[in-house]
Amino acid sequence: MPKAIIICGTPGSGKTTHAKQLAADRKVTILDIDTVSERLVKTGLAASGHSPDDRDSEYFKRTYREPIYQALFDIARENLPYHDVVITGPFTREIQDPGWPARLASELSSPVEVHYVQCPPEIRRQRLADRGDARDRAKLEDWDRYIEYYGEEHPPVFEHVLVDGAGEG
C-alpha cells in the first residue's frame, strides 16, 4: 500500500533537499509546501493589503496555515492510490501532537511515515541568508525572536525517522 512520507523541520533545516532526494530515489510525487502554495499566498496577501512575503505574522498563520496544509493533503490523497507521496513543510504544531500521524493516516487512507530534518541554528541562518528569498527577510532581521518562536528544536513526540540536515543543504 502506498504511503505518505512527511518531511518536516524548521526553515533552512534541509527539508526540501531531503524530500527531493527521497522522491527521486523512489520515483514518486513530491509536494513541497512552497511550490503548492506560493503563488496563491502571495496574491492573497497582496490583495488583502499585507506584504506578499509575510510568512511569520499571526495574520498569515491564522489565515493561510491550515488551508495550505489541507491543500497539500488533498493533492496527496489524489495521488496515494497510485504511489507514495512525499510531503514537505514545517508542521511545527503537528509534530508535538502524539495522535497526529494516526489521524493523518485515517484522513489520507494511507500509512504515514514522518521524517524530521534538523540542524544547528547557525547553519539554518546561513542557508536562509544564502537563498536570498524575500519571505526569509523578517526571520533574518529579527533572528533572536525567530529562534525564540521555534525554541529548542524538539523532534516529533511520536515515532519518526531523524535526519541530520547539516549535510542536506
N, C-alpha and C positions, 0 to 999 in steps of 0.2 A: 504494500500500500504506500503510495507517495506520502511524503511528509513535508510540513512547513518547517523550515530552518530559520529561526530568528537570530539575526546578528545584531547585538546591542552593545552599547557602551557610550561614553561621553564623546562630544565632538572632538575630532582630532585623534581619537584613540587608535584608528586603523580599521574601523568597521568596514568601510567601503572596499578597501584593498582586500581584506579577508573575504568579504562576500563575493567579490568579483573572481577571486581565485577559486573559491569553493564552487561557484556557479560554473566556471569554465571547466573545472575538473569533472564535475558531474553532468555537464551539458544540460543545465536546467535554467529555468526562468529566474531572473533576479529582479526584485522590486526594491529599488532604493527610494527612501523617503523623499529625497531631494528631487530626483528625476520625476517621480509620480506627481509631486505637488507644487514644485517651484513656480511654474508659470501662473497657475491659478492663484496661489497665495500672493504673489507679487501684485497681480491685477486686483485682487480683492482688497489688499491692504491699501494700495494707492487710491482705489475708488472710495474707500471709507475715510480718506484723509490721513492715513498713517504711513509711516515710512515703508516702502516696499521691501526694505532689507531687515525689518524688525523680525527677530525670531526669539526674543528674550523677554518681551514685556508681558505683563499679566493679560493685556488685551489679546495679544497673539495666542497665548496659551489657552485662554478662555474661549476664543472664537474659532481657532483653527486646529488645535491639537487633536481632539477626538475625531473630527471629520477626516483629517489626514490619515490617522491610523485606521479608521474604518474603510477608507478608500483602498489602502494597502491590503487589508484583509478581504475586501470584496473582490479585488483583482486576483488575489491568491486563491480564493475559493473557486473562481472560474478555471484556474489552471491546475489545481490539485488533482482533479480526476485523471490527469494525463501524466504528470511527473512531479518530482519535488519542486518546491518553490523556496528560494532564498529571499528573505525579507529583512531589510536593514533599516534601523532607526534607533534613536537613543533608548526609548522605552524605560525611562528613568523611574517612573512611579510603578509601572507594572512589575519590574524585577524585584520589588520589595513586597510583593503580594504572593504568598505561598500557593494560592489557588489559581493564579493567572494561567499557567500552562494548561491545566486541565480544562478551564473554561474556554480558552482559546482553541484547544483541540476539539471541544464539543462544537464551538461556533464554526470551525473550519471543516468539521467532519474528517479530520486527519490528525495523525500523530504530530506532536510539536517537539522540536529539539532546539534548545537555546544555547547559543554561543555568546559568551561575554568577552569582549575585547577590552583590555585595559593597558595603560602605560603611564609612566610618570607625567605629572602636570607640565613640567618644563618641556617635554617632547611634544605634548599636545599643543602648548602655546606656540612653539616654533612652527608646527605644522599649520596652525591656523594663520599665523603671520605669512608663512611661505605661500599658502594657496591664494592669498590676497582677495578673498571673497568679501564683498561689502557686508554680507549678513554676519560676518565674524567681527566686524569693526567694534561693535559695542562690547563684545566679550573681551577683546584685547585692550580697549580703552579703560576698562574697569575690571582688570583681571582678578584682583582680590575679591571683589563682590561676586564675580562669576564663579570663582573657585569655591567661595563660601556657599553659593547656591547648591553646588554639587556636593559640597562637604568632602569627607573622606570617601574615596571611591570604594563602594561596597559591592561585591559581586551579588548576583541574584541569591535570594533566600531559598531557592529550590535547586534541584539537580540541573547542572549545566556543564558545558564544555568551556573551560577557561583558556583564553587565547592571549598570549603575550604580544600585545600590539606594538611594542617598541621597535620591532623589525618589520612591521607591516606597512609603514608609510613610505 
